[in-house]
């Protein structure tokens, strides 16, 4: 990811600058739902919400869904930054405040909590750097004797998914997906939707460990909650 919020420049859009948003907040005007992920907008949105966060949505005059959408778009911009090596304190404070309000649905609040954790997790603490794409792809192809594999690395959520074709863990060839996180390694066989195999071995620290893990007989079964 990039540098902290104080190091981002003020981005303008459609003739509106970040300083305009701060002026509106200072005047007690409505929450700037058009705020973007830049130094001034993040602080301006925080300033607009701070006097209201203990109030109900009616008392505060807040459109919770609209505000959620604003924060979601901000997080999309956060994820586009290549390197995130320093915690964005301003964005962290904004998310910590909004998740403490009563404005959002349970699902929205859970997602806000996830975003807060993501923003608070700099990349230089990330185990995922030990799994480069090409080496991880080879690990799955070798480990499951698959014909091909496609790797998706999510550095924010700290998760890796590898979709493979023609793999075999001993129950016949099939297409499926390997999912790796800080908590587990799972194999999803497309022939059994909602069901997965979960490794009972120690979590792999390298692609070589992953190959060994995939070839190990030490697995159990589980089911996704929604299944």
PyMOL commands that set and color helices and strands:
alter all, ss='L'
color gray80, all
select helices_A, chain A and resi 5-7+18-26+39-50+57-60+64-79+89-99+106-119+123-125+127-130+133-144+207-215
alter helices_A, ss='H'
color red, helices_A
select strands_A, chain A and resi 148-154+159-167+174-181+185-189+195-199+219-223
alter strands_A, ss='S'
color yellow, strands_A
deselect
rebuild
show_as cartoon
